[in-house]
Amino acid sequence: MISHTNKVRTDPAGAEPDKPARRPDLSDRRLLAWVTILGLALLFYLAAKPGLPDAWQRPGSEILQPLAALGAALLLAPFLFSLGKRGGHSKAPNRLFILHVGASLLGMFLVALHAAAAIKGPPLALVGLLILLAVTGVVARVHISSRMAATFARKPAPFQAADPAVKARLREVIDAKTALLKRLDPQASEALFSPTLKHFLGAPLKSLAYARLARREAQLMGARGSVHWLQAWWRPVHMALAWLFLAGLILHVVLVTLFAGYVADGREIYWWHLAAW
């Protein structure tokens, strides 16, 4: 008699047993190679730019404006990654992460080609934000990721006596989370639950209230203070930079397409636009 636990699944032809799908990975070496290749390509472009035709000397030309539009679209890929992750729609979130990194780097490169044609004025702030986004993202993936992996399932200061007052407040927060979770998602466990896009769309007020309680719990536990400052703050800084860049990008697109006259300030409006207000 063969135990069910010892059975190996094969097809009638005796093929190899089924293997779990391999999760894609982006190694640090490959990421640094991508960054290096695109950086060298940008330097080569800057060196060759003085000898290129006039269409490469003006950011709104028939070549550089479409490249900038494509680059801006690629830079929106991280929002797709966030929606997929928070919405629980991806069985392998690292695929979306690789999409995030690859599309962001290529988008940055194309936008840099556009910006290098006229490095002046307010758009320089957008270029600066892009550089900071790239730096914080690469540092987090190459340097901080190992720190984050080391903190999983680790209890900071395990033998330190808890402050009774903090312990009481923490109990109140956990009780409030448990009561709220029964109305937000009755089948979920408070110890494992985190609101997803589905919860924010279906019950936004309850989801926001739960997120605030979770943040308060982390503050009482000193979660941010228990790790290195780089690990504690890189993500809030990266996210703030991303939202600032998005706001600046939208403003730039609106100005050059609808307020071309204001942007030109008496000069020729040579780029594609909808209105010259």
C-alpha positions in Angstrom: 0.0 0.0 0.0 1.4 3.4 -1.0 0.9 6.4 1.4 -0.6 9.5 -0.2 2.2 11.6 1.3 4.8 9.6 -0.7 3.0 9.8 -4.1 4.8 11.6 -6.9 2.5 13.2 -9.5 3.4 12.1 -13.0 1.4 11.8 -16.2 0.7 8.4 -17.8 3.8 8.6 -19.9 6.0 8.9 -16.9 6.9 12.5 -17.3 8.8 14.4 -14.6 6.7 15.5 -11.6 5.2 19.0 -11.7 7.4 21.7 -10.4 6.3 25.0 -9.0 6.6 28.0 -11.3 9.9 29.8 -10.8 9.5 33.3 -9.5 11.4 35.8 -11.6 14.1 37.7 -9.8 16.1 40.9 -10.5 19.6 40.5 -9.1 21.6 43.4 -7.8 24.2 42.7 -10.5 21.6 42.9 -13.3 20.1 46.1 -11.8 23.5 47.8 -11.6 24.2 46.6 -15.2 21.0 48.3 -16.4 21.8 51.5 -14.6 25.4 51.5 -16.0 24.3 50.8 -19.6 21.7 53.6 -19.6 24.1 56.0 -17.8 26.8 55.4 -20.4 24.2 55.7 -23.2 23.2 59.1 -21.8 26.8 60.3 -21.6 27.4 59.2 -25.2 24.3 61.1 -26.3 25.4 64.3 -24.5 28.9 64.0 -26.1 27.4 63.5 -29.6 24.6 66.0 -29.2 26.4 69.1 -30.5 26.9 67.4 -33.9 23.3 66.1 -34.2 20.6 67.7 -36.4 18.4 70.6 -35.1 15.6 68.3 -34.1 17.8 67.0 -31.3 18.6 70.5 -30.0 15.0 71.5 -29.1 13.0 69.6 -26.4 9.7 70.0 -28.2 10.8 68.9 -31.6 9.0 66.2 -33.6 11.5 63.6 -32.3 12.1 64.6 -28.6 8.5 65.5 -27.7 7.2 62.0 -28.6 10.1 60.4 -26.8 9.3 62.5 -23.7 5.6 61.4 -24.0 6.7 57.7 -24.2 9.1 58.2 -21.3 6.4 59.8 -19.1 4.0 56.9 -19.9 6.7 54.4 -18.8 7.2 56.4 -15.6 3.6 55.6 -14.7 4.4 51.9 -14.5 5.2 52.1 -10.8 1.6 53.0 -10.2 0.5 49.9 -12.1 2.9 47.9 -9.8 1.3 49.5 -6.7 -2.3 48.8 -8.0 -1.4 45.2 -8.7 0.2 44.6 -5.4 -2.4 46.4 -3.3 -5.2 44.9 -5.3 -3.9 41.4 -4.8 -4.2 40.7 -8.6 -0.6 39.3 -9.1 0.4 35.8 -8.1 4.0 36.8 -8.5 4.5 40.4 -7.3 8.1 40.4 -8.3 7.1 40.4 -12.0 5.4 43.7 -11.3 8.5 44.9 -9.4 10.8 44.1 -12.4 8.3 45.9 -14.6 8.5 48.8 -12.2 12.3 49.0 -12.3 12.7 48.4 -16.1 10.0 50.8 -17.2 11.2 53.4 -14.7 14.8 53.3 -15.9 13.9 53.4 -19.5 11.4 56.2 -18.9 14.0 58.2 -17.0 16.4 57.7 -20.0 13.9 59.0 -22.5 12.9 61.9 -20.4 16.6 62.8 -19.9 17.1 62.9 -23.7 14.2 65.3 -23.9 15.4 67.5 -21.0 19.1 67.5 -22.2 18.0 69.5 -25.2 17.5 72.6 -23.1 18.8 72.2 -19.5 17.2 75.3 -18.0 14.0 76.6 -16.3 11.5 74.9 -14.0 11.7 71.5 -15.7 15.2 71.1 -14.1 13.3 70.4 -10.8 11.7 67.4 -12.5 15.1 66.1 -13.6 16.4 66.5 -10.0 13.4 64.6 -8.7 14.1 61.8 -11.2 17.7 61.6 -10.1 16.7 61.4 -6.5 14.0 58.7 -7.3 16.7 56.6 -9.1 19.2 57.0 -6.3 16.7 56.1 -3.5 15.3 53.1 -5.5 18.8 51.7 -6.4 20.1 52.2 -2.9 17.1 50.5 -1.4 17.3 47.5 -3.7 21.1 47.0 -3.5 21.9 48.1 0.0 18.8 48.3 2.2 17.1 45.1 1.0 19.5 42.9 3.0 18.8 44.9 6.1 15.0 44.5 5.6 15.4 40.7 5.1 17.4 40.5 8.3 14.6 42.1 10.3 11.8 39.7 9.3 10.5 37.7 12.2 12.9 39.5 14.5 11.7 40.9 17.8 13.6 44.1 18.8 14.9 44.2 22.4 13.1 40.9 23.3 14.1 40.9 27.0 13.3 44.5 27.6 10.4 45.0 30.1 7.4 46.8 28.4 6.2 50.1 29.8 2.8 49.3 31.4 1.2 52.5 30.1 2.4 51.8 26.5 1.3 48.2 26.9 -2.2 49.3 27.9 -2.5 51.8 25.0 -1.3 49.1 22.6 -4.0 46.7 23.9 -6.6 49.4 23.2 -5.3 49.9 19.7 -5.3 46.1 19.0 -8.8 45.8 20.4 -10.0 48.7 18.2 -8.4 47.1 15.1 -10.0 43.7 15.9 -13.5 45.3 16.3 -13.1 47.3 13.1 -11.8 44.3 11.2 -15.0 42.4 12.0 -16.9 45.0 10.0 -14.3 45.5 7.3 -13.3 41.9 6.5 -14.8 39.3 8.9 -12.8 36.4 7.5 -9.4 38.1 8.0 -7.0 37.7 10.9 -5.9 40.9 12.7 -2.3 39.6 13.0 -2.0 39.2 9.2 -4.4 41.7 7.7 -3.4 44.8 5.7 -6.0 46.8 3.7 -5.8 46.2 -0.1 -7.2 48.2 -3.0 -10.4 46.2 -2.8 -11.0 47.3 0.8 -10.2 51.0 0.0 -12.6 51.0 -2.9 -15.4 49.1 -1.1 -15.1 50.7 2.4 -12.8 53.7 2.2 -13.6 55.2 5.6 -13.2 51.9 7.4 -10.0 51.1 5.5 -8.5 54.5 6.3 -9.4 54.1 10.0 -7.8 50.7 10.1 -4.6 52.0 8.4 -4.4 54.8 11.0 -4.8 52.3 13.8 -2.1 50.1 12.3 0.2 53.1 12.0 -0.5 54.0 15.6 0.3 50.4 16.7 3.7 50.6 14.8 4.5 53.9 16.6 3.7 52.5 20.0 5.9 49.4 19.3 8.7 51.7 18.1 9.0 49.8 14.8 10.6 52.6 12.9 13.1 53.3 15.7 14.1 49.7 15.9 15.9 49.7 12.5 18.6 51.7 10.8 17.4 55.2 9.7 17.9 54.3 6.0 15.6 51.4 6.3 13.1 53.4 8.3 12.9 56.4 6.0 13.8 55.4 2.5 10.3 54.3 1.5 8.5 57.5 2.8 11.1 59.6 1.0 10.9 57.6 -2.2 7.1 57.8 -2.2 7.1 61.6 -1.5 9.5 62.1 -4.4 7.3 60.0 -6.7 4.2 62.0 -5.9 6.0 65.3 -6.2 7.3 64.2 -9.6 3.9 63.1 -10.7 2.4 66.4 -9.7 5.2 68.3 -11.6 4.8 66.1 -14.6 1.1 66.7 -14.9 1.7 70.5 -14.5 4.4 70.4 -17.2 2.1 68.6 -19.6 -0.8 70.9 -19.0 1.3 74.0 -19.5 3.0 73.0 -22.7 -0.2 71.6 -24.3 -2.8 74.2 -23.1 -0.7 77.2 -22.2 1.9 77.1 -24.9 1.8 80.9 -25.3 2.7 81.4 -21.6 5.5 78.8 -21.8 6.9 80.4 -25.1 6.8 83.9 -23.5 7.0 85.6 -26.9 9.2 83.0 -28.6 8.1 80.6 -31.4 5.7 77.9 -30.4 7.3 75.0 -32.4 6.0 72.0 -30.4 2.7 70.2 -30.7 0.0 71.8 -28.5 -3.8 72.2 -28.2 -4.0 75.8 -27.1 -1.7 78.8 -27.0 -3.2 80.6 -24.0 
